[in-house]
Amino acid sequence: MNRETVICSMCGHRFNADQLGACHTCPLHKSCNLLCCPYCGYQMVHVRRSRLARLASRLLARSPQPRTSTSGSLVTLPPGRTARVVALAPSLPPARQAYLQACGLVPGCQIRIVQQSPVTVVRFDHTELALERELAEAVQVESD
């Protein structure tokens, strides 16, 4: 007899999945993929009996490949990518730097690239900002 100990995901109670009295009296026992906690009654999927649950646990167990960090200007990033503003180019006129800072585009700000053409559009906090190419090239970022 298999002694599989299960921990209830609701209350943390440990119990043996093969010795559930109520499940053995149920007419759906052989085709049922659920376990009921004898302490709190919470129902959970029996991973060993469900093919879909086994597949999901294998897929979730895989660790995602880490993304390498890259740095450059805003124009080098594809749409959908997130990045952190590192600096504004010193060659940018002070009035343009002040404009970007007034909009909230400051070093340390987390941004998301929405589009690159015809202009660069970025989203950060509760702001969506369209930047012409000259300004987008002046914003130095480090992507995730």
Secondary structure, DSSP 8 states (H G I E B T S, - for coil): ----EEE-TTT--EEEGGG-HHHHHSTTTTT--EEE-TTT--EEE-TTT-HHHHHHHHHHHS-------EEEEGGGS-TT-EEEEEEE-TTS-HHHHHHHHHHT--TT-EEEEEE-SSSEEEEETTEEEEE-HHHHHHEEEEE-
